[in-house]
Amino acid sequence: MIRFEKLQGIGNDFIVVDLLAPDPGCDLSQGPALAKKLCDRKFGIGGDGLIFLTSGEKEPFAMRMFNPDGSESEMCGNGLRCLAQVMRSHGHSSASSVSIETGAGVLQADFLSDGQVRIDMGPARTSRKEIGMAAPSDETFIEQPVGGGFLGTAVSMGNPHLVIFVPSVGAIDLPGLGRQFEHHELFPNRTNVHFIEVIDRNTLKQRTWERGAGATLACGTGACASAVAGFLTGRSERTVEMRLPGGNLRVEYLENCHVLMTGPATLVYEGVTA
């Protein structure tokens, strides 16, 4: 039997399995198959991803995440906050700050007095090579045509994001355009897609189509990438409130290019599954 916890961060929900606990019931090699099975909302537990807490090569703690289609994601900001809460509740660390190894590098999670978790997401990356886009590798991709009359800005937060500013996110055909841009030829390994409406210079509204997961209520790395894109295109300040369907995040784009993301992570329930 596999012991798990279901957590959500502003509506982005995850199945978290602690491989550091005694007899977790599975191992990393089962990740792709288990993600397909357990994330199914009709025949499984249901979730936007399956996350394993395990040990890293450089740090005592590491995050491995698999999307509902079985593919592995480099990072997930909302998922990392959920993982950090599991680490603390399981007694793996009582420190106010912990370092967690991810596919996007070693990131720091800070537990705040109001119960929220702040993640130093590391630096935003803007060159096509760092994002994983088609050549030329040394150029940025800011406000460039992506088809259908849309302009896009590409940012990597350890995983690729395409940010498209629109007059109204409610008017967007998210499934149709999301699938289209996820598989855009500019992104050989696919990309996460975000449509952003500017409320004011300190507030952005976001709808997301996640690579390998589809439409989700929230995307932490996407909120960070969108905040960076807002600043780079002159639409917003360095600190913004990101309004997503599942809730709000505070995102700060520092002058050293690091991005801080603050938000909640809440336990939904825990259980065992075959």
N, C-alpha and C positions, 0 to 999 in steps of 0.2 A: 504494500500500500504506500502511496505517495502522500506525504504530509505537505500541506500547502497553506498559504494565506492569500486571501484576495484583498487587495488594497486599491484605492483610487486617488488620483491627484487631479482635482478639478474635472472629474468625469473621465479621465484617461485611466482605464482599469487594467490591472495586471494580476497574474497568478505568480506568486513568489514562492520559490522552493529554497530552503536553507540547506545547502549541501555540507555546511560546516556542523550541522546538528547530527547527533547520533542516528543512524539508520533512516536517512531521508527517503529511501524507497526508490531512488533512481540516480542516474549520473548524467554528466554532460553529454555523453555520446548519444543519449536519447533525445536531446533537445529538439531537433527538427521535427521528428515524428510526434513527440509529446505536444509541441506547440500546436500543430495541426489538430490534434485530438482534443486537447484541453481548452483551447481558445474558442472552439466552436460553440456558438451561443444556443444552438438547438440540441446538440448531442454531447456537449462537454460542459465545462464550468462556465466558459465565456470570458473573453478578455481581449484587450488590445495587444497583448504580448505575454510571453512566459519568461520570467526572469529568475536566474539562478544566483544565489549568493555563494561564492566560492572563494578560494584563496588565489592570489595573483602571483605573478612571477617576480614583481618588484615590491608589492605591498601585501600585508596580511589579508586584505579583503579585495574582492574583485566582483564585477558585475558582468554576467553574460546574458544577453537578451535575444530571444527568438520571436519573430513576427508570426501572426496567425497562419501565414502561408508556409511556414517552416524556414524561411530565410533568416539569417542572423543579422541583427542591426548593430552598428558600431556603438551606439549610445542612445539613450532616451532620458531627457531631463526629468519628466514627471515620474518615470520609472525609477530613476536614481534616487529621488526623494523617498519613494516608497521603500526601496531597498534599504536606505539609511534608517528608516523607522523600524524595519524588521531587525536590523543589526542591533539597534538599541533595545528593543523589546525582548530580544533573545539573550541579552546580556553579553554580547560579543565585545561591546565597548561602552563605557560610561562617559567618555570624553565629550566635550562640547563641540569638538571638531574631529572629523575622521577623513582619512584619505582612502579613496576607492579607485582601484584600477579598472579602466574601461577600454573598449576598443578605440576610444578617442584620446587615450592617455590617462594619467592619474589626476582625478578631480577631487576637490575638497567639499565636504558637506558640513555646514554649521547648523546646530540645533539652536533655534532662537527661543527667547523666553515666552513668546506668545504661542508656541507649539508649531510654528511654521519651520520649514527647512530652507536654508539658503545654499545654493550650489554655485561655486566658482566654476563656470563651464569651460574655463580656459579661453584662449584667444579665438576670436572669429577669424576665419580664413577666407580670403577673397580672390585669390588667384585661381585660374581655371584648373591648374595642375592640382592644387590643394583640395579643390572641390570635387575633382574626379571627372571633369568635363572633357569633351573633345578639344584637341589643340586649336589655336596656339596656347601653350601651357602657361606662359608668363603673363598673360593679359587678365584683366578683371572683366566681369560681365555685369555691368550696371546699366539699367534702363535700356536693354537691348530687345529688338523684336524677337518674339518666340512663336509667332503665328496667330492667326485669328484676330489681328489688330491689337494684340496685347504686348506690353513691354514687361520684361522680367529682369530681376536682379538675383544673382546667384551668390549664396553664402554657405560655407561649411562650418558646422559646429561639431566637427568630427564625423558628421554624416551630411549628405548633400541636401540643399534646400533651394527651391525656386520660389521667389516672392514676387507676386503680381499685385500691384495696387489698382483698385477698382473704385468707382463711385459708390457702389452698394454691394456688400458681400451677400445680401439676401437675394439679389437678382441673379446670382451666378448658378449655372448648372454644374454643381460640384461633382457629381458622379461622371458626367460626360467630359467636362474639361479636366477634372482631376486625373482620370485614366489617360487622357490624351497627353497631358504634360508629364505625368509620371514616366511615360515611355518615350519622351522626347529624344530625338537623335543626338542632342547635345550631351545627354547623360547616359553613357554606355551601361552603367549599373543602376539605372533608374534614379528617380529623385522624389523627395517629398515636395508637395506643392501647397502653397499658402496664398489665399486671396485676402487682401488687407484693405480695409476702409479706414481712412483717417477721420477720427472724430475731432481731435484738436492736436496740437503739437506735443501733448503729454499723454495722449490716449489713442490707441489703435485697436480696431476690431478685426478679429481673425476667424477665417474658416479654413479647415485643413483637410487635405487628402494625403494620407500617409502611405509611403512606399511599403507595400506588402500587407497593409492593414485596411486601406480604404478610408472612408470618412470617419473621423474620430471627433470626440467632443473637445479634445485638447491635444497639444503637442508642445512640450517644453522646449526642445531644441529648435522647433519651428518658431515659437514665440521669440526666442533669442535671435534667430536669424532674421526674423521680420523686423524686430526692433533695430537691429544693425542696418538693415536695408532702408528703414525709414530715416535714420540719421544720414546714411551715405547719399541718399537722394534728396536731402534737404527738407524732408517732410515732418520730421519730429526731432525732439531733443534726445540727449543721451539717456535720460531716465524716463521710462514710459510705463503706463499701466496697459497691459495687453488683455483685452476682453475676448474671451473665447466662449463657445457655447456652454462649456462645463464650469466656468468660473474665471477668475482673474489672476494674473501673475504680475509681479513687479520685476521689470528687467532693467538693468543698468549696464550701459556700454561704456566701460572705463576708457580713459585716455591711453592706457597701455594695451588696448584692444581686448582685454579680458571682459567676459560678460558674466554678470551676477544675476541669478534667477531665484526669486523667492516665492514660495507658495506652500500650500498644505499637502499633507499625505495622510490618508485616513484608512484605518482598517475597516473592511466591510464584514468579513467573517473568516474563519479558519476551518479547516477540515481535512479529510483524507479522501483519496480517490484511487481507483485501480490503475 
